[in-house]
Amino acid sequence: MYEDRIDKIIDKYETEKGILIQLLLDIQHEFSWVPKEAIKRISERLKIPCSQIFRVASFYTALSLKPIGRHLVRVCVGTACYVRGAPRILDSVENKLGIKSGETTSDGKFSLETVNCLGCCALGPVIEIDRKYFGKLNSAKLEKILSSCN
Ligand code: FES
């Protein structure tokens, strides 16, 4: 079902060597994840074993082999955020969304991940939703932020 879109991306790189990571990043950007169909198609067209593509796609955290929800929630559990209440924030997000880290809600609206630092430790506890950062979080603020996601 994704074949035309996958082929269009492969066409851009077909004659180049060593482009697998960039190609997978483009697939990730197009679909928000790397579907099995894409791995199979890349393997067929570029003559790269599926196992090698799968290994690369599994290694890089920027690539996801599972569908991602429309909103990606990343909760920082790094040391600075941890001591400022990250475990409580993570519990609240998990309870509110009904999923654990690494999962996606059944309606495909939210995916949840934990990360070890978002690079703004002074604002801890911090979460990132759809590449926007929200710091100095408490339950009320978190509730409001999650509710505003359509
Ligand atoms: S530890 Fe959370 S932003 Fe650095």
Backbone and ligand atoms as CSV (ligand in chain L), in Angstrom:
chain,resi,resn,atom,element,x,y,z
A,1,MET,N,N,0.814,-1.205,0.000
A,1,MET,CA,C,0.000,0.000,0.000
A,1,MET,C,C,0.851,1.261,0.000
A,2,TYR,N,N,2.114,1.118,0.468
A,2,TYR,CA,C,2.996,2.285,0.470
A,2,TYR,C,C,3.922,2.291,-0.740
A,3,GLU,N,N,3.789,1.326,-1.616
A,3,GLU,CA,C,4.810,1.062,-2.624
A,3,GLU,C,C,5.249,2.281,-3.433
A,4,ASP,N,N,4.293,3.069,-3.929
A,4,ASP,CA,C,4.668,4.233,-4.758
A,4,ASP,C,C,5.507,5.224,-3.972
A,5,ARG,N,N,5.093,5.483,-2.741
A,5,ARG,CA,C,5.827,6.456,-1.912
A,5,ARG,C,C,7.220,5.923,-1.573
A,6,ILE,N,N,7.325,4.631,-1.308
A,6,ILE,CA,C,8.627,4.029,-0.998
A,6,ILE,C,C,9.524,4.098,-2.236
A,7,ASP,N,N,8.963,3.737,-3.397
A,7,ASP,CA,C,9.761,3.749,-4.634
A,7,ASP,C,C,10.283,5.135,-4.963
A,8,LYS,N,N,9.463,6.133,-4.738
A,8,LYS,CA,C,9.875,7.516,-5.018
A,8,LYS,C,C,11.113,7.885,-4.188
A,9,ILE,N,N,11.121,7.444,-2.923
A,9,ILE,CA,C,12.270,7.743,-2.050
A,9,ILE,C,C,13.498,6.951,-2.515
A,10,ILE,N,N,13.299,5.680,-2.842
A,10,ILE,CA,C,14.437,4.858,-3.294
A,10,ILE,C,C,15.016,5.434,-4.594
A,11,ASP,N,N,14.147,5.939,-5.478
A,11,ASP,CA,C,14.610,6.511,-6.759
A,11,ASP,C,C,15.663,7.593,-6.542
A,12,LYS,N,N,15.519,8.343,-5.466
A,12,LYS,CA,C,16.454,9.454,-5.208
A,12,LYS,C,C,17.880,8.960,-4.959
A,13,TYR,N,N,17.983,7.724,-4.448
A,13,TYR,CA,C,19.288,7.242,-3.990
A,13,TYR,C,C,19.819,6.038,-4.758
A,14,GLU,N,N,19.032,5.527,-5.674
A,14,GLU,CA,C,19.333,4.232,-6.282
A,14,GLU,C,C,20.766,4.082,-6.803
A,15,THR,N,N,21.327,5.155,-7.352
A,15,THR,CA,C,22.655,5.023,-7.973
A,15,THR,C,C,23.790,5.329,-6.986
A,16,GLU,N,N,23.450,5.735,-5.779
A,16,GLU,CA,C,24.498,6.089,-4.813
A,16,GLU,C,C,24.870,4.906,-3.927
A,17,LYS,N,N,26.077,4.940,-3.408
A,17,LYS,CA,C,26.525,3.878,-2.498
A,17,LYS,C,C,26.520,4.409,-1.054
A,18,GLY,N,N,26.340,3.507,-0.103
A,18,GLY,CA,C,26.412,3.887,1.307
A,18,GLY,C,C,25.323,4.851,1.735
A,19,ILE,N,N,24.145,4.697,1.167
A,19,ILE,CA,C,23.076,5.661,1.441
A,19,ILE,C,C,21.976,5.077,2.318
A,20,LEU,N,N,22.199,3.889,2.842
A,20,LEU,CA,C,21.114,3.198,3.538
A,20,LEU,C,C,20.534,4.013,4.694
A,21,ILE,N,N,21.399,4.618,5.504
A,21,ILE,CA,C,20.883,5.358,6.666
A,21,ILE,C,C,20.056,6.559,6.217
A,22,GLN,N,N,20.573,7.311,5.244
A,22,GLN,CA,C,19.821,8.469,4.758
A,22,GLN,C,C,18.490,8.041,4.145
A,23,LEU,N,N,18.527,6.943,3.416
A,23,LEU,CA,C,17.304,6.416,2.810
A,23,LEU,C,C,16.284,6.041,3.893
A,24,LEU,N,N,16.750,5.378,4.942
A,24,LEU,CA,C,15.841,4.990,6.030
A,24,LEU,C,C,15.321,6.224,6.772
A,25,LEU,N,N,16.169,7.243,6.915
A,25,LEU,CA,C,15.704,8.481,7.563
A,25,LEU,C,C,14.605,9.144,6.731
A,26,ASP,N,N,14.760,9.096,5.409
A,26,ASP,CA,C,13.717,9.654,4.535
A,26,ASP,C,C,12.416,8.857,4.650
A,27,ILE,N,N,12.562,7.535,4.727
A,27,ILE,CA,C,11.367,6.682,4.909
A,27,ILE,C,C,10.698,7.030,6.246
A,28,GLN,N,N,11.513,7.154,7.288
A,28,GLN,CA,C,10.998,7.518,8.612
A,28,GLN,C,C,10.257,8.859,8.543
A,29,HIS,N,N,10.854,9.816,7.848
A,29,HIS,CA,C,10.251,11.148,7.728
A,29,HIS,C,C,8.914,11.070,6.972
A,30,GLU,N,N,8.851,10.260,5.952
A,30,GLU,CA,C,7.642,10.150,5.124
A,30,GLU,C,C,6.494,9.478,5.876
A,31,PHE,N,N,6.816,8.383,6.609
A,31,PHE,CA,C,5.751,7.583,7.226
A,31,PHE,C,C,5.673,7.714,8.744
A,32,SER,N,N,6.665,8.399,9.335
A,32,SER,CA,C,6.804,8.488,10.795
A,32,SER,C,C,7.233,7.166,11.409
A,33,TRP,N,N,7.578,6.197,10.589
A,33,TRP,CA,C,8.162,4.943,11.033
A,33,TRP,C,C,8.713,4.226,9.798
A,34,VAL,N,N,9.363,3.086,10.009
A,34,VAL,CA,C,9.909,2.328,8.880
A,34,VAL,C,C,9.085,1.054,8.726
A,35,PRO,N,N,8.108,1.064,7.811
A,35,PRO,CA,C,7.267,-0.125,7.642
A,35,PRO,C,C,8.061,-1.309,7.069
A,36,LYS,N,N,7.574,-2.530,7.372
A,36,LYS,CA,C,8.211,-3.749,6.835
A,36,LYS,C,C,8.252,-3.723,5.313
A,37,GLU,N,N,7.189,-3.174,4.707
A,37,GLU,CA,C,7.138,-3.098,3.239
A,37,GLU,C,C,8.324,-2.320,2.691
A,38,ALA,N,N,8.737,-1.278,3.423
A,38,ALA,CA,C,9.862,-0.457,2.966
A,38,ALA,C,C,11.155,-1.261,3.020
A,39,ILE,N,N,11.338,-2.020,4.095
A,39,ILE,CA,C,12.553,-2.830,4.229
A,39,ILE,C,C,12.627,-3.852,3.089
A,40,LYS,N,N,11.487,-4.475,2.820
A,40,LYS,CA,C,11.429,-5.481,1.754
A,40,LYS,C,C,11.729,-4.847,0.395
A,41,ARG,N,N,11.140,-3.690,0.161
A,41,ARG,CA,C,11.302,-3.016,-1.136
A,41,ARG,C,C,12.746,-2.529,-1.337
A,42,ILE,N,N,13.339,-1.972,-0.292
A,42,ILE,CA,C,14.730,-1.516,-0.382
A,42,ILE,C,C,15.623,-2.721,-0.682
A,43,SER,N,N,15.341,-3.824,0.004
A,43,SER,CA,C,16.124,-5.039,-0.202
A,43,SER,C,C,16.038,-5.497,-1.653
A,44,GLU,N,N,14.828,-5.529,-2.198
A,44,GLU,CA,C,14.633,-5.980,-3.585
A,44,GLU,C,C,15.344,-5.059,-4.571
A,45,ARG,N,N,15.150,-3.777,-4.381
A,45,ARG,CA,C,15.659,-2.836,-5.397
A,45,ARG,C,C,17.150,-2.570,-5.277
A,46,LEU,N,N,17.677,-2.508,-4.054
A,46,LEU,CA,C,19.095,-2.179,-3.894
A,46,LEU,C,C,19.963,-3.409,-3.617
A,47,LYS,N,N,19.308,-4.582,-3.612
A,47,LYS,CA,C,20.041,-5.847,-3.388
A,47,LYS,C,C,20.831,-5.832,-2.071
A,48,ILE,N,N,20.174,-5.339,-1.031
A,48,ILE,CA,C,20.759,-5.359,0.315
A,48,ILE,C,C,19.918,-6.352,1.121
A,49,PRO,N,N,20.546,-7.293,1.834
A,49,PRO,CA,C,19.740,-8.269,2.591
A,49,PRO,C,C,18.820,-7.578,3.612
A,50,CYS,N,N,17.597,-8.084,3.743
A,50,CYS,CA,C,16.636,-7.531,4.711
A,50,CYS,C,C,17.238,-7.499,6.113
A,51,SER,N,N,18.004,-8.546,6.457
A,51,SER,CA,C,18.576,-8.623,7.808
A,51,SER,C,C,19.506,-7.430,8.075
A,52,GLN,N,N,20.257,-7.018,7.054
A,52,GLN,CA,C,21.175,-5.879,7.220
A,52,GLN,C,C,20.379,-4.573,7.397
A,53,ILE,N,N,19.329,-4.407,6.627
A,53,ILE,CA,C,18.505,-3.198,6.732
A,53,ILE,C,C,17.840,-3.157,8.112
A,54,PHE,N,N,17.337,-4.308,8.534
A,54,PHE,CA,C,16.680,-4.403,9.834
A,54,PHE,C,C,17.652,-4.064,10.967
A,55,ARG,N,N,18.895,-4.563,10.848
A,55,ARG,CA,C,19.912,-4.268,11.870
A,55,ARG,C,C,20.172,-2.776,11.974
A,56,VAL,N,N,20.301,-2.122,10.830
A,56,VAL,CA,C,20.556,-0.674,10.825
A,56,VAL,C,C,19.343,0.059,11.412
A,57,ALA,N,N,18.159,-0.332,10.975
A,57,ALA,CA,C,16.943,0.347,11.445
A,57,ALA,C,C,16.734,0.141,12.949
A,58,SER,N,N,17.180,-0.995,13.478
A,58,SER,CA,C,17.035,-1.262,14.919
A,58,SER,C,C,18.057,-0.484,15.730
A,59,PHE,N,N,19.212,-0.209,15.125
A,59,PHE,CA,C,20.308,0.410,15.864
A,59,PHE,C,C,20.064,1.892,16.143
A,60,TYR,N,N,19.540,2.604,15.172
A,60,TYR,CA,C,19.407,4.059,15.309
A,60,TYR,C,C,18.085,4.444,15.975
A,61,THR,N,N,18.201,5.208,17.064
A,61,THR,CA,C,16.976,5.568,17.795
A,61,THR,C,C,16.109,6.542,16.998
A,62,ALA,N,N,16.684,7.183,15.987
A,62,ALA,CA,C,15.887,8.097,15.153
A,62,ALA,C,C,14.946,7.322,14.229
A,63,LEU,N,N,15.150,6.000,14.158
A,63,LEU,CA,C,14.319,5.166,13.278
A,63,LEU,C,C,13.417,4.285,14.130
A,64,SER,N,N,12.162,4.181,13.730
A,64,SER,CA,C,11.237,3.350,14.499
A,64,SER,C,C,10.678,2.243,13.614
A,65,LEU,N,N,10.682,1.027,14.142
A,65,LEU,CA,C,10.129,-0.098,13.386
A,65,LEU,C,C,8.664,-0.347,13.753
A,66,LYS,N,N,8.133,0.529,14.620
A,66,LYS,CA,C,6.716,0.420,14.990
A,66,LYS,C,C,6.033,1.727,14.619
A,67,PRO,N,N,4.744,1.687,14.284
A,67,PRO,CA,C,4.045,2.930,13.979
A,67,PRO,C,C,4.076,3.867,15.183
A,68,ILE,N,N,4.243,5.140,14.911
A,68,ILE,CA,C,4.289,6.150,15.965
A,68,ILE,C,C,2.960,6.907,15.948
A,69,GLY,N,N,2.469,7.252,17.134
A,69,GLY,CA,C,1.222,7.999,17.217
A,69,GLY,C,C,1.359,9.399,16.620
A,70,ARG,N,N,0.236,10.052,16.434
A,70,ARG,CA,C,0.270,11.416,15.852
A,70,ARG,C,C,1.060,12.370,16.733
A,71,HIS,N,N,1.065,12.115,18.040
A,71,HIS,CA,C,1.836,12.952,18.956
A,71,HIS,C,C,2.859,12.071,19.676
A,72,LEU,N,N,4.125,12.462,19.573
A,72,LEU,CA,C,5.177,11.708,20.265
A,72,LEU,C,C,5.525,12.437,21.559
A,73,VAL,N,N,5.264,11.770,22.687
A,73,VAL,CA,C,5.550,12.336,24.006
A,73,VAL,C,C,6.836,11.704,24.516
A,74,ARG,N,N,7.824,12.531,24.798
A,74,ARG,CA,C,9.099,12.024,25.317
A,74,ARG,C,C,9.298,12.605,26.714
A,75,VAL,N,N,9.366,11.729,27.695
A,75,VAL,CA,C,9.543,12.162,29.086
A,75,VAL,C,C,11.011,11.978,29.446
A,76,CYS,N,N,11.656,13.045,29.904
A,76,CYS,CA,C,13.050,12.947,30.309
A,76,CYS,C,C,13.128,12.332,31.707
A,77,VAL,N,N,13.925,11.269,31.809
A,77,VAL,CA,C,14.144,10.631,33.113
A,77,VAL,C,C,15.627,10.696,33.481
A,78,GLY,N,N,16.343,11.658,32.877
A,78,GLY,CA,C,17.755,11.859,33.210
A,78,GLY,C,C,17.890,12.338,34.652
A,79,THR,N,N,19.110,12.334,35.158
A,79,THR,CA,C,19.342,12.612,36.576
A,79,THR,C,C,18.719,13.933,37.042
A,80,ALA,N,N,18.983,15.014,36.308
A,80,ALA,CA,C,18.479,16.327,36.737
A,80,ALA,C,C,16.955,16.342,36.799
A,81,CYS,N,N,16.321,15.724,35.825
A,81,CYS,CA,C,14.854,15.679,35.833
A,81,CYS,C,C,14.349,14.675,36.878
A,82,TYR,N,N,15.098,13.589,37.023
A,82,TYR,CA,C,14.703,12.545,37.971
A,82,TYR,C,C,14.576,13.113,39.381
A,83,VAL,N,N,15.598,13.882,39.809
A,83,VAL,CA,C,15.561,14.410,41.180
A,83,VAL,C,C,14.510,15.509,41.340
A,84,ARG,N,N,14.038,16.033,40.228
A,84,ARG,CA,C,12.994,17.063,40.301
A,84,ARG,C,C,11.595,16.508,40.029
A,85,GLY,N,N,11.463,15.193,40.029
A,85,GLY,CA,C,10.110,14.624,39.961
A,85,GLY,C,C,9.741,13.921,38.669
A,86,ALA,N,N,10.719,13.593,37.815
A,86,ALA,CA,C,10.403,12.908,36.560
A,86,ALA,C,C,9.609,11.605,36.754
A,87,PRO,N,N,9.933,10.783,37.794
A,87,PRO,CA,C,9.156,9.542,37.949
A,87,PRO,C,C,7.654,9.818,38.139
A,88,ARG,N,N,7.350,10.874,38.878
A,88,ARG,CA,C,5.936,11.236,39.099
A,88,ARG,C,C,5.305,11.684,37.775
A,89,ILE,N,N,6.059,12.462,37.006
A,89,ILE,CA,C,5.548,12.937,35.712
A,89,ILE,C,C,5.308,11.749,34.776
A,90,LEU,N,N,6.261,10.819,34.753
A,90,LEU,CA,C,6.103,9.635,33.891
A,90,LEU,C,C,4.872,8.831,34.308
A,91,ASP,N,N,4.697,8.639,35.609
A,91,ASP,CA,C,3.496,7.928,36.111
A,91,ASP,C,C,2.230,8.626,35.631
A,92,SER,N,N,2.211,9.951,35.753
A,92,SER,CA,C,1.017,10.706,35.358
A,92,SER,C,C,0.734,10.545,33.868
A,93,VAL,N,N,1.790,10.632,33.055
A,93,VAL,CA,C,1.583,10.491,31.600
A,93,VAL,C,C,1.079,9.084,31.293
A,94,GLU,N,N,1.697,8.071,31.914
A,94,GLU,CA,C,1.281,6.689,31.660
A,94,GLU,C,C,-0.175,6.470,32.074
A,95,ASN,N,N,-0.548,7.026,33.216
A,95,ASN,CA,C,-1.936,6.865,33.673
A,95,ASN,C,C,-2.905,7.596,32.769
A,96,LYS,N,N,-2.546,8.802,32.384
A,96,LYS,CA,C,-3.435,9.615,31.542
A,96,LYS,C,C,-3.622,8.955,30.168
A,97,LEU,N,N,-2.539,8.445,29.590
A,97,LEU,CA,C,-2.632,7.879,28.241
A,97,LEU,C,C,-2.976,6.388,28.248
A,98,GLY,N,N,-2.773,5.742,29.389
A,98,GLY,CA,C,-3.071,4.300,29.480
A,98,GLY,C,C,-2.052,3.443,28.746
A,99,ILE,N,N,-0.837,3.931,28.591
A,99,ILE,CA,C,0.226,3.161,27.939
A,99,ILE,C,C,1.519,3.304,28.737
A,100,LYS,N,N,2.469,2.427,28.465
A,100,LYS,CA,C,3.798,2.491,29.064
A,100,LYS,C,C,4.768,3.027,28.017
A,101,SER,N,N,5.968,3.378,28.500
A,101,SER,CA,C,6.998,3.854,27.580
A,101,SER,C,C,7.259,2.806,26.491
A,102,GLY,N,N,7.356,3.271,25.259
A,102,GLY,CA,C,7.594,2.368,24.134
A,102,GLY,C,C,6.302,1.934,23.454
A,103,GLU,N,N,5.163,2.390,23.998
A,103,GLU,CA,C,3.874,1.971,23.427
A,103,GLU,C,C,3.150,3.130,22.751
A,104,THR,N,N,2.120,2.771,21.983
A,104,THR,CA,C,1.276,3.749,21.292
A,104,THR,C,C,-0.175,3.479,21.684
A,105,THR,N,N,-0.945,4.531,21.889
A,105,THR,CA,C,-2.352,4.330,22.263
A,105,THR,C,C,-3.090,3.622,21.119
A,106,SER,N,N,-4.140,2.884,21.463
A,106,SER,CA,C,-4.832,2.093,20.439
A,106,SER,C,C,-5.474,2.968,19.364
A,107,ASP,N,N,-5.764,4.235,19.683
A,107,ASP,CA,C,-6.332,5.119,18.658
A,107,ASP,C,C,-5.251,5.781,17.803
A,108,GLY,N,N,-3.987,5.449,18.084
A,108,GLY,CA,C,-2.887,5.996,17.283
A,108,GLY,C,C,-2.610,7.463,17.560
A,109,LYS,N,N,-3.152,7.989,18.647
A,109,LYS,CA,C,-2.980,9.418,18.914
A,109,LYS,C,C,-1.634,9.732,19.570
A,110,PHE,N,N,-1.241,8.928,20.560
A,110,PHE,CA,C,-0.013,9.217,21.302
A,110,PHE,C,C,0.942,8.030,21.300
A,111,SER,N,N,2.243,8.341,21.208
A,111,SER,CA,C,3.287,7.372,21.516
A,111,SER,C,C,4.078,7.950,22.669
A,112,LEU,N,N,4.586,7.069,23.506
A,112,LEU,CA,C,5.319,7.519,24.685
A,112,LEU,C,C,6.714,6.909,24.707
A,113,GLU,N,N,7.698,7.754,24.983
A,113,GLU,CA,C,9.088,7.281,25.110
A,113,GLU,C,C,9.709,7.951,26.319
A,114,THR,N,N,10.731,7.319,26.876
A,114,THR,CA,C,11.548,8.009,27.873
A,114,THR,C,C,12.905,8.294,27.246
A,115,VAL,N,N,13.525,9.383,27.665
A,115,VAL,CA,C,14.861,9.739,27.170
A,115,VAL,C,C,15.722,10.119,28.367
A,116,ASN,N,N,17.031,10.111,28.156
A,116,ASN,CA,C,17.937,10.376,29.277
A,116,ASN,C,C,18.345,11.825,29.444
A,117,CYS,N,N,18.111,12.648,28.485
A,117,CYS,CA,C,18.341,14.095,28.638
A,117,CYS,C,C,17.810,14.785,27.402
A,118,LEU,N,N,17.129,15.898,27.609
A,118,LEU,CA,C,16.635,16.678,26.476
A,118,LEU,C,C,17.457,17.949,26.295
A,119,GLY,N,N,18.507,18.073,27.096
A,119,GLY,CA,C,19.421,19.197,26.916
A,119,GLY,C,C,18.967,20.500,27.557
A,120,CYS,N,N,17.972,20.437,28.424
A,120,CYS,CA,C,17.538,21.659,29.104
A,120,CYS,C,C,17.279,21.309,30.578
A,121,CYS,N,N,18.318,20.759,31.208
A,121,CYS,CA,C,18.208,20.198,32.554
A,121,CYS,C,C,17.699,21.203,33.594
A,122,ALA,N,N,18.053,22.478,33.443
A,122,ALA,CA,C,17.649,23.485,34.428
A,122,ALA,C,C,16.125,23.633,34.486
A,123,LEU,N,N,15.440,23.175,33.431
A,123,LEU,CA,C,13.978,23.304,33.391
A,123,LEU,C,C,13.257,22.073,33.931
A,124,GLY,N,N,14.004,21.102,34.424
A,124,GLY,CA,C,13.409,19.835,34.842
A,124,GLY,C,C,12.336,19.973,35.908
A,125,PRO,N,N,11.409,19.044,35.925
A,125,PRO,CA,C,11.247,17.951,34.970
A,125,PRO,C,C,10.711,18.439,33.614
A,126,VAL,N,N,11.222,17.834,32.568
A,126,VAL,CA,C,10.903,18.289,31.208
A,126,VAL,C,C,10.271,17.160,30.394
A,127,ILE,N,N,9.308,17.518,29.543
A,127,ILE,CA,C,8.836,16.572,28.525
A,127,ILE,C,C,8.899,17.283,27.180
A,128,GLU,N,N,8.912,16.486,26.140
A,128,GLU,CA,C,8.892,17.024,24.788
A,128,GLU,C,C,7.690,16.407,24.090
A,129,ILE,N,N,6.890,17.243,23.475
A,129,ILE,CA,C,5.780,16.723,22.681
A,129,ILE,C,C,5.878,17.349,21.300
A,130,ASP,N,N,5.978,16.491,20.301
A,130,ASP,CA,C,6.069,16.952,18.914
A,130,ASP,C,C,7.143,18.024,18.749
A,131,ARG,N,N,8.287,17.791,19.333
A,131,ARG,CA,C,9.479,18.647,19.254
A,131,ARG,C,C,9.343,19.977,20.000
A,132,LYS,N,N,8.320,20.131,20.817
A,132,LYS,CA,C,8.214,21.317,21.682
A,132,LYS,C,C,8.520,20.883,23.105
A,133,TYR,N,N,9.281,21.702,23.813
A,133,TYR,CA,C,9.677,21.356,25.175
A,133,TYR,C,C,8.780,22.052,26.194
A,134,PHE,N,N,8.460,21.317,27.257
A,134,PHE,CA,C,7.665,21.874,28.344
A,134,PHE,C,C,8.414,21.571,29.642
A,135,GLY,N,N,8.807,22.625,30.355
A,135,GLY,CA,C,9.626,22.444,31.543
A,135,GLY,C,C,8.914,22.837,32.819
A,136,LYS,N,N,9.628,22.612,33.938
A,136,LYS,CA,C,9.111,22.896,35.279
A,136,LYS,C,C,7.682,22.365,35.422
A,137,LEU,N,N,7.540,21.105,35.045
A,137,LEU,CA,C,6.204,20.507,34.994
A,137,LEU,C,C,5.654,20.120,36.351
A,138,ASN,N,N,4.356,20.229,36.459
A,138,ASN,CA,C,3.636,19.644,37.585
A,138,ASN,C,C,2.394,18.976,36.996
A,139,SER,N,N,1.635,18.306,37.797
A,139,SER,CA,C,0.502,17.533,37.276
A,139,SER,C,C,-0.519,18.402,36.558
A,140,ALA,N,N,-0.815,19.574,37.120
A,140,ALA,CA,C,-1.823,20.446,36.515
A,140,ALA,C,C,-1.372,20.914,35.129
A,141,LYS,N,N,-0.110,21.316,35.050
A,141,LYS,CA,C,0.429,21.787,33.779
A,141,LYS,C,C,0.431,20.655,32.739
A,142,LEU,N,N,0.814,19.467,33.206
A,142,LEU,CA,C,0.873,18.305,32.324
A,142,LEU,C,C,-0.511,17.976,31.765
A,143,GLU,N,N,-1.496,17.985,32.633
A,143,GLU,CA,C,-2.873,17.693,32.248
A,143,GLU,C,C,-3.328,18.649,31.142
A,144,LYS,N,N,-3.034,19.917,31.343
A,144,LYS,CA,C,-3.418,20.956,30.385
A,144,LYS,C,C,-2.720,20.736,29.037
A,145,ILE,N,N,-1.436,20.427,29.073
A,145,ILE,CA,C,-0.655,20.236,27.842
A,145,ILE,C,C,-1.192,19.036,27.055
A,146,LEU,N,N,-1.409,17.911,27.746
A,146,LEU,CA,C,-1.889,16.715,27.065
A,146,LEU,C,C,-3.295,16.923,26.502
A,147,SER,N,N,-4.122,17.639,27.238
A,147,SER,CA,C,-5.485,17.888,26.773
A,147,SER,C,C,-5.517,18.780,25.545
A,148,SER,N,N,-4.475,19.592,25.382
A,148,SER,CA,C,-4.479,20.517,24.231
A,148,SER,C,C,-4.017,19.837,22.939
A,149,CYS,N,N,-3.572,18.577,23.033
A,149,CYS,CA,C,-3.158,17.853,21.827
A,149,CYS,C,C,-4.388,17.311,21.095
A,150,ASN,N,N,-4.563,17.688,19.849
A,150,ASN,CA,C,-5.741,17.236,19.098
A,150,ASN,C,C,-5.498,15.928,18.379
L,1,FES,S1,S,18.171,15.501,32.524
L,1,FES,FE1,FE,16.260,16.119,31.776
L,1,FES,S2,S,16.744,17.644,30.342
L,1,FES,FE2,FE,18.661,16.964,31.042
